[in-house]
Amino acid sequence: MKQLWNLANQLTLFRLLLVPLILIAMLYGRHGMALGLFLLAAVTDFIDGLAARRLNQKTALGAYLDPIADKLLLSSSFFVQALIGAVPWWVTILVLGRDLMIVATALVITLTTDLRQFPPSALGKANTAVQIATVFSLVLRNAYPLGWLVWTTEKLLWVTAAFTLASGAHYAVRTSRRMGRHMPEGH
């Protein structure tokens, strides 16, 4: 319980509470509000990481909650952006499909082996950064549909698709290698 009350984890929980508000603002065309809330979520993400490192508040709970908060915000944002017609469905399906593949694989591995650590790769982190930039660009473009922003967002959607595919393939290869090292002889 003590882990729950440190500053870093409280900021992560606050970010989780912002997710439905951001999505509602997106759905109802309150693009300025969605932008402000998304920026608030980004700031809390930065500060919770800083607090965890600087105040020595790294916890097992935070190690699970922080990526869950990030993925929930990104995946649900892509879904809502597709619902409102701001993102092609094929991009959203790639993003959601990759995340579902990773969660399903991690669940199977956790249930069938003694592996419990699934550290992100540099490519996975880059994918998350690109997705964050893309969602930010989408929300900004929805609020301020300027020509250069429309162009930038369209390009970022293609970069997101490329990074999503590349990081998904990399995750699959890396996971199969890890599994090969942990499988008993004859399997």
Kinemage of the C-alpha trace (Angstrom):
@kinemage 1
@onewidth
@group {chain A} dominant
@subgroup {mainchain}
@vectorlist {calphas} color= white
{ca met a 1} P 0.000 0.000 0.000
{ca lys a 2} L 2.917 2.322 0.745
{ca gln a 3} L 3.974 2.119 -2.930
{ca leu a 4} L 0.616 3.512 -3.987
{ca trp a 5} L 1.039 6.752 -2.071
{ca asn a 6} L 4.386 7.977 -3.371
{ca leu a 7} L 4.401 11.012 -5.686
{ca ala a 8} L 5.448 9.108 -8.822
{ca asn a 9} L 2.634 6.551 -8.533
{ca gln a 10} L 0.062 9.201 -7.626
{ca leu a 11} L 0.961 11.079 -10.823
{ca thr a 12} L 0.600 7.872 -12.834
{ca leu a 13} L -2.825 7.230 -11.276
{ca phe a 14} L -3.810 10.815 -12.078
{ca arg a 15} L -2.753 10.219 -15.690
{ca leu a 16} L -4.935 7.109 -15.772
{ca leu a 17} L -7.864 9.217 -14.560
{ca leu a 18} L -7.221 11.734 -17.354
{ca val a 19} L -7.572 9.082 -20.091
{ca pro a 20} L -11.404 8.917 -20.113
{ca leu a 21} L -11.612 12.723 -19.969
{ca ile a 22} L -9.290 13.047 -22.963
{ca leu a 23} L -11.287 10.471 -24.916
{ca ile a 24} L -14.618 12.125 -24.111
{ca ala a 25} L -13.250 15.497 -25.219
{ca met a 26} L -12.042 13.909 -28.486
{ca leu a 27} L -15.379 12.196 -29.114
{ca tyr a 28} L -17.417 15.327 -28.542
{ca gly a 29} L -15.220 17.543 -30.706
{ca arg a 30} L -13.816 19.514 -27.774
{ca his a 31} L -10.406 19.525 -29.442
{ca gly a 32} L -8.929 22.399 -27.422
{ca met a 33} L -9.891 20.643 -24.192
{ca ala a 34} L -8.518 17.327 -25.491
{ca leu a 35} L -5.251 19.088 -26.348
{ca gly a 36} L -4.975 20.667 -22.895
{ca leu a 37} L -5.722 17.390 -21.121
{ca phe a 38} L -3.299 15.486 -23.363
{ca leu a 39} L -0.563 18.016 -22.546
{ca leu a 40} L -1.380 17.663 -18.832
{ca ala a 41} L -1.049 13.888 -19.167
{ca ala a 42} L 2.313 14.325 -20.930
{ca val a 43} L 3.584 16.631 -18.186
{ca thr a 44} L 2.517 14.206 -15.443
{ca asp a 45} L 4.237 11.371 -17.351
{ca phe a 46} L 7.470 13.372 -17.439
{ca ile a 47} L 7.238 14.415 -13.780
{ca asp a 48} L 6.368 10.916 -12.502
{ca gly a 49} L 9.453 9.523 -14.235
{ca leu a 50} L 11.575 12.320 -12.832
{ca ala a 51} L 10.155 11.808 -9.329
{ca ala a 52} L 10.740 8.059 -9.498
{ca arg a 53} L 14.403 8.592 -10.386
{ca arg a 54} L 15.291 11.712 -8.396
{ca leu a 55} L 13.291 10.932 -5.257
{ca asn a 56} L 14.181 7.241 -5.381
{ca gln a 57} L 10.506 6.306 -5.742
{ca lys a 58} L 10.888 3.474 -8.232
{ca thr a 59} L 8.457 0.710 -7.283
{ca ala a 60} L 7.236 -2.553 -8.753
{ca leu a 61} L 3.742 -1.048 -8.890
{ca gly a 62} L 5.024 1.965 -10.838
{ca ala a 63} L 6.932 -0.303 -13.220
{ca tyr a 64} L 3.591 -1.910 -14.153
{ca leu a 65} L 1.293 1.126 -13.953
{ca asp a 66} L 3.367 3.572 -16.005
{ca pro a 67} L 3.467 1.565 -19.252
{ca ile a 68} L -0.193 0.577 -18.748
{ca ala a 69} L -1.131 4.252 -18.499
{ca asp a 70} L 0.897 5.057 -21.628
{ca lys a 71} L -0.545 2.194 -23.667
{ca leu a 72} L -4.104 2.851 -22.507
{ca leu a 73} L -3.840 6.505 -23.510
{ca leu a 74} L -2.227 5.773 -26.875
{ca ser a 75} L -4.310 2.769 -27.924
{ca ser a 76} L -7.612 4.319 -26.901
{ca ser a 77} L -6.635 7.629 -28.548
{ca phe a 78} L -5.952 5.901 -31.848
{ca phe a 79} L -9.287 4.105 -31.557
{ca val a 80} L -11.246 7.294 -30.854
{ca gln a 81} L -9.370 9.202 -33.565
{ca ala a 82} L -10.400 6.469 -36.014
{ca leu a 83} L -14.001 6.669 -34.772
{ca ile a 84} L -14.133 10.402 -35.486
{ca gly a 85} L -12.484 9.929 -38.888
{ca ala a 86} L -9.166 11.593 -38.033
{ca val a 87} L -7.093 8.406 -38.486
{ca pro a 88} L -7.454 5.660 -41.076
{ca trp a 89} L -8.721 2.454 -39.502
{ca trp a 90} L -5.813 0.460 -40.929
{ca val a 91} L -3.348 2.485 -38.808
{ca thr a 92} L -5.450 1.974 -35.690
{ca ile a 93} L -5.722 -1.765 -36.403
{ca leu a 94} L -1.916 -1.992 -36.725
{ca val a 95} L -1.422 -0.172 -33.408
{ca leu a 96} L -4.061 -2.196 -31.550
{ca gly a 97} L -3.022 -5.470 -33.198
{ca arg a 98} L 0.617 -5.030 -32.143
{ca asp a 99} L -0.405 -4.222 -28.572
{ca leu a 100} L -2.784 -7.193 -28.404
{ca met a 101} L -0.063 -9.483 -29.782
{ca ile a 102} L 2.370 -8.304 -27.107
{ca val a 103} L -0.142 -8.639 -24.257
{ca ala a 104} L -1.300 -12.099 -25.400
{ca thr a 105} L 2.271 -13.309 -25.832
{ca ala a 106} L 3.314 -11.981 -22.421
{ca leu a 107} L 0.302 -13.657 -20.826
{ca val a 108} L 1.066 -17.018 -22.431
{ca ile a 109} L 4.746 -16.787 -21.478
{ca thr a 110} L 3.883 -15.816 -17.903
{ca leu a 111} L 1.478 -18.755 -17.591
{ca thr a 112} L 3.785 -21.335 -19.175
{ca thr a 113} L 7.315 -20.342 -18.130
{ca asp a 114} L 9.206 -18.746 -15.274
{ca leu a 115} L 9.865 -15.594 -17.325
{ca arg a 116} L 8.378 -12.501 -15.707
{ca gln a 117} L 10.437 -9.635 -17.084
{ca phe a 118} L 9.562 -8.103 -20.444
{ca pro a 119} L 11.869 -5.112 -20.762
{ca pro a 120} L 11.130 -2.765 -23.664
{ca ser a 121} L 13.638 -2.590 -26.485
{ca ala a 122} L 15.048 0.614 -27.952
{ca leu a 123} L 12.803 0.062 -30.986
{ca gly a 124} L 9.769 -0.407 -28.730
{ca lys a 125} L 10.575 2.829 -26.908
{ca ala a 126} L 11.042 4.622 -30.237
{ca asn a 127} L 7.659 3.265 -31.358
{ca thr a 128} L 6.029 4.658 -28.223
{ca ala a 129} L 7.683 8.047 -28.795
{ca val a 130} L 6.458 8.118 -32.414
{ca gln a 131} L 2.928 7.163 -31.334
{ca ile a 132} L 2.926 9.912 -28.691
{ca ala a 133} L 4.101 12.458 -31.274
{ca thr a 134} L 1.420 11.260 -33.687
{ca val a 135} L -1.432 11.448 -31.172
{ca phe a 136} L -0.231 14.888 -30.064
{ca ser a 137} L -0.092 16.000 -33.697
{ca leu a 138} L -3.596 14.615 -34.320
{ca val a 139} L -5.075 16.384 -31.320
{ca leu a 140} L -3.253 19.607 -32.214
{ca arg a 141} L -4.390 19.348 -35.854
{ca asn a 142} L -7.980 18.749 -34.749
{ca ala a 143} L -7.824 21.920 -32.649
{ca tyr a 144} L -5.880 23.988 -35.199
{ca pro a 145} L -6.260 22.549 -38.747
{ca leu a 146} L -3.361 24.465 -40.290
{ca gly a 147} L -1.953 23.273 -43.628
{ca trp a 148} L 1.537 22.427 -42.375
{ca leu a 149} L 0.049 20.571 -39.398
{ca val a 150} L -2.242 18.522 -41.631
{ca trp a 151} L 0.775 17.589 -43.787
{ca thr a 152} L 2.938 16.748 -40.727
{ca thr a 153} L 0.220 14.593 -39.195
{ca glu a 154} L -0.270 12.633 -42.427
{ca lys a 155} L 3.473 11.894 -42.552
{ca leu a 156} L 3.525 10.915 -38.876
{ca leu a 157} L 0.746 8.384 -39.480
{ca trp a 158} L 2.987 6.631 -42.032
{ca val a 159} L 5.956 6.767 -39.641
{ca thr a 160} L 3.731 5.308 -36.922
{ca ala a 161} L 2.683 2.453 -39.206
{ca ala a 162} L 6.321 1.695 -40.080
{ca phe a 163} L 7.510 1.785 -36.457
{ca thr a 164} L 4.530 -0.272 -35.300
{ca leu a 165} L 5.268 -3.007 -37.835
{ca ala a 166} L 9.033 -2.936 -37.225
{ca ser a 167} L 8.745 -2.994 -33.437
{ca gly a 168} L 6.100 -5.742 -33.554
{ca ala a 169} L 8.347 -7.907 -35.735
{ca his a 170} L 11.335 -7.139 -33.511
{ca tyr a 171} L 9.350 -8.080 -30.417
{ca ala a 172} L 8.300 -11.387 -32.008
{ca val a 173} L 11.886 -12.286 -32.954
{ca arg a 174} L 13.294 -11.222 -29.591
{ca thr a 175} L 10.606 -13.144 -27.701
{ca ser a 176} L 11.088 -16.316 -29.734
{ca arg a 177} L 14.830 -16.181 -29.003
{ca arg a 178} L 14.171 -15.729 -25.286
{ca met a 179} L 11.719 -18.629 -25.343
{ca gly a 180} L 14.255 -20.811 -27.142
{ca arg a 181} L 16.699 -20.282 -24.286
{ca his a 182} L 14.060 -21.166 -21.658
{ca met a 183} L 12.455 -24.214 -23.256
{ca pro a 184} L 13.399 -27.656 -21.893
{ca glu a 185} L 15.190 -30.073 -24.235
{ca gly a 186} L 12.906 -31.934 -26.627
{ca his a 187} L 10.214 -29.207 -26.923
